[in-house]
Amino acid sequence: MFGSFTLLLLILAISACNKFGDLGGSGSNGKLVASSYKVKINQPDSLLLNGAKATDSIHWSVSPSGYDSLITKNNAALVFFKKAGVYQVKATDAGVPSTVSITVSDSVYHPVTTYWYTQLTGDQITLKPHYVTSGDSSFIQFVAQTKNSYCGSSRLMVADSLKNGSYGVKFLDAMQPNPCVIGESPIAAVINFVSNPPAPLAKGTFPLSVTLNNTTYTGSIVVTSATITFNWSYTAGVLISPMQISR
């Protein structure tokens, strides 16, 4: 479900695209407007009480009630309708009401999402190691998290390899949805170094290389019966924290 931060992003995006129409002029102050006055079931519709201040205490309501999901943030709101019909959405500021009528058809909204790939230029990635056991198998796992923010439902694209005891990771890009409807945040990926065939984690010293933005960072992993230590000298680009875990 949308949060208030997401709502603001969506309102700002819609305003920037001018979907609210022409709100210029003092005569539009106090007028409640919608991004669309005809929508489908479950189609998000944005509302804006023009001229209201962020500090105003605004009361929102929908009639008939019981078939809507209304999320409000100051003078903006986001509404979904679960049933076809005609609804009145009201915003009251300082005792002065403003109402819009929204018609909901009996068609169900199916959003179309496309994806684009964003380079990780300027980003920094932190690898958090874990020791994982599963049956007779045990292995090293990294949880990789970006420093920069991307759409919250993006995927951090990564390739990994474990061959002849050599550990390799290559970060490719971020696959982001368009439109983004849940706000931005750092994103993560889980990397499991499972041997083929699965087997217990062997003791010894093993090379580790990680590539990010065409730069390859190298170090080693030292595995003993009690600990796993990461010899890693970098303080930027690709980080590993903590540098030692128990097994």
Long-range contacts (C-beta under 8 A, 24 or more apart in sequence): 1-69, 1-71, 2-44, 2-71, 2-78, 2-181, 2-182, 3-182, 3-183, 4-71, 4-73, 5-183, 6-181, 6-182, 6-183, 7-71, 7-73, 7-76, 7-77, 7-78, 8-73, 8-76, 9-180, 9-183, 9-184, 10-44, 10-46, 10-78, 10-181, 11-46, 11-48, 11-73, 11-76, 11-78, 13-179, 14-46, 15-48, 19-46, 20-46, 20-48, 23-48, 23-50, 26-51, 30-93, 30-96, 30-98, 31-98, 32-89, 32-90, 32-91, 32-98, 32-99, 32-100, 33-100, 34-89, 34-100, 34-102, 36-102, 37-100, 37-101, 37-102, 37-103, 38-102, 38-103, 38-105, 39-81, 39-102, 39-103, 39-104, 39-105, 39-109, 40-104, 40-105, 40-107, 40-108, 40-109, 41-81, 41-82, 41-83, 41-84, 41-104, 41-105, 41-106, 41-107, 41-108, 41-109, 42-80, 42-81, 42-82, 42-108, 42-109, 43-80, 43-81, 43-109, 44-78, 44-79, 44-80, 44-181, 45-78, 45-79, 45-80, 45-81, 45-102, 46-76, 46-77, 46-78, 47-76, 47-77, 47-78, 47-79, 47-89, 47-91, 47-100, 48-75, 48-76, 48-77, 49-75, 49-76, 49-91, 49-93, 49-98, 50-75, 52-91, 52-93, 56-93, 56-94, 57-93, 58-91, 58-92, 58-93, 59-91, 59-92, 60-89, 60-90, 60-91, 60-92, 61-89, 61-90, 61-92, 62-87, 62-88, 62-89, 62-90, 63-87, 63-88, 63-90, 113-177, 113-178, 113-179, 114-177, 114-178, 115-175, 115-176, 115-177, 115-178, 116-175, 116-176, 116-178, 117-157, 117-172, 117-173, 117-174, 117-175, 117-176, 118-150, 118-154, 118-173, 118-174, 118-175, 118-176, 119-173, 119-213, 120-146, 120-148, 120-171, 120-172, 120-173, 120-174, 120-212, 120-213, 121-213, 122-148, 122-213, 123-147, 123-148, 123-212, 123-213, 124-148, 124-236, 124-237, 124-238, 124-239, 125-171, 125-212, 125-237, 125-238, 125-239, 126-238, 126-239, 126-240, 126-241, 127-169, 127-191, 127-210, 127-238, 127-239, 127-240, 127-241, 128-240, 128-241, 128-242, 129-228, 129-230, 129-240, 129-242, 129-245, 130-245, 131-201, 131-228, 131-245, 131-246, 131-247, 132-192, 134-198, 135-198, 136-198, 136-199, 136-200, 137-194, 137-195, 137-198, 137-199, 137-200, 138-200, 138-201, 138-247, 139-192, 139-193, 139-194, 139-195, 139-198, 139-201, 140-167, 140-193, 140-201, 140-221, 140-228, 141-190, 141-191, 141-192, 141-193, 142-169, 142-190, 142-191, 142-193, 143-188, 143-189, 143-190, 143-191, 144-169, 144-171, 144-188, 144-189, 144-190, 144-191, 145-186, 145-187, 145-188, 146-174, 146-186, 146-187, 146-188, 147-186, 148-186, 149-184, 149-185, 149-186, 150-174, 150-176, 150-184, 150-185, 150-186, 150-187, 151-176, 151-177, 151-180, 151-182, 151-183, 151-184, 152-180, 152-182, 152-183, 152-184, 152-185, 152-187, 153-177, 153-180, 153-182, 154-187, 155-187, 155-189, 156-187, 156-188, 156-189, 157-189, 158-189, 158-191, 160-191, 160-192, 160-193, 162-193, 162-194, 162-195, 165-202, 165-204, 165-206, 165-207, 166-206, 166-207, 166-208, 166-209, 167-193, 167-206, 167-207, 167-208, 167-209, 167-221, 168-208, 168-209, 168-210, 169-208, 169-209, 169-210, 169-211, 170-210, 170-211, 171-210, 171-211, 171-212, 171-213, 201-228, 201-247, 208-232, 210-238, 212-237, 212-238, 213-237, 223-247
